[in-house]
């Protein structure tokens, strides 16, 4: 009975020993890894797999990715009306106006952590709002 169990475990692990991986870059420069070859005509490299998560001898594992800094949280109360704060707001408004003036696609925060692209009417409203705020705060 023990021989049957041992044989079953060996047969189950056998495909891992012969696994083949392929690495290639697409037209956009994105690197892909797969267990099947890429589309015909694509230059690729065969990657040797060990079936283990332990790096080969002499190699050190890559460092873990650095923690992303937390985005600034909005303050709970109103911001003090100081010359420094007005200057920061004015600089932000001018930057926003430059972005809105460009012909590229612009997105705004949807309030749920996502982004929504602006259509022409939305862009016009944002420009009008930004101009009004600049009139108030950029003196």
ZAMARGU-4260 file (C-alpha; in steps of 0.2 Angstrom, whole numbers, plus 5000, padded with zeros to 4 digits):
<rodrens>
0) 5000/5000/5000 | 5014/5012/5004 | 5022/5009/4987 | 5006/5014/4978 | 5005/5030/4988
5) 5023/5034/4985 | 5021/5030/4966 | 5005/5042/4966 | 5015/5056/4974 | 5030/5054/4962
10) 5018/5054/4947 | 5009/5070/4953 | 5026/5079/4955 | 5033/5073/4939 | 5026/5087/4928
15) 5033/5100/4939 | 5051/5093/4936 | 5048/5095/4917 | 5039/5111/4918 | 5044/5124/4904
20) 5042/5143/4905 | 5044/5156/4892 | 5048/5174/4893 | 5045/5187/4880 | 5042/5206/4877
25) 5027/5212/4867 | 5026/5227/4856 | 5023/5239/4870 | 5039/5232/4880 | 5029/5223/4893
30) 5037/5207/4899 | 5027/5191/4899 | 5030/5174/4907 | 5019/5159/4902 | 5020/5140/4902
35) 5016/5140/4883 | 5026/5147/4869 | 5021/5165/4863 | 5013/5168/4847 | 5022/5163/4831
40) 5036/5175/4826 | 5039/5182/4843 | 5057/5181/4850 | 5057/5172/4867 | 5068/5164/4880
45) 5066/5148/4888 | 5066/5150/4907 | 5073/5136/4918 | 5061/5131/4932 | 5066/5122/4947
50) 5049/5118/4955 | 5055/5127/4971 | 5052/5144/4978 | 5070/5144/4985 | 5082/5154/4973
55) 5096/5144/4965 | 5113/5143/4975 | 5123/5159/4974 | 5108/5170/4971 | 5099/5181/4983
60) 5080/5184/4982 | 5075/5201/4977 | 5070/5213/4991 | 5052/5215/4994 | 5044/5230/4986
65) 5045/5246/4995 | 5029/5251/5004 | 5019/5264/4995 | 5018/5280/5004 | 5000/5284/5010
70) 4991/5298/5001 | 4989/5314/5010 | 4972/5313/5019 | 4962/5329/5018 | 4961/5339/5034
75) 4946/5338/5045 | 4943/5356/5046 | 4945/5371/5035 | 4962/5377/5030 | 4969/5393/5037
80) 4968/5408/5026 | 4986/5413/5025 | 4997/5420/5011 | 5006/5403/5010 | 4990/5393/5009
85) 4983/5405/4996 | 5000/5404/4986 | 4999/5385/4986 | 4980/5385/4981 | 4984/5397/4967
90) 4998/5387/4960 | 4987/5371/4960 | 4973/5381/4951 | 4986/5387/4938 | 4992/5369/4935
95) 4974/5363/4934 | 4970/5376/4921 | 4986/5372/4911 | 4980/5353/4911 | 4962/5358/4906
100) 4969/5369/4892 | 4978/5354/4883 | 4969/5344/4870 | 4973/5327/4880 | 4960/5317/4889
105) 4957/5323/4907 | 4950/5312/4921 | 4943/5318/4938 | 4940/5309/4954 | 4923/5301/4955
110) 4923/5302/4974 | 4924/5283/4976 | 4942/5281/4974 | 4941/5280/4955 | 4943/5291/4940
115) 4930/5297/4927 | 4935/5305/4910 | 4929/5322/4907 | 4918/5325/4891 | 4918/5342/4883
120) 4904/5349/4894 | 4913/5343/4909 | 4929/5351/4904 | 4920/5367/4900 | 4912/5367/4918
125) 4929/5363/4926 | 4938/5378/4916 | 4924/5390/4922 | 4925/5384/4940 | 4944/5385/4940
130) 4944/5403/4933 | 4931/5408/4946 | 4942/5401/4960 | 4958/5409/4952 | 4948/5426/4952
135) 4945/5424/4971 | 4962/5417/4977 | 4975/5422/4965 | 4977/5441/4968
</rodrens>
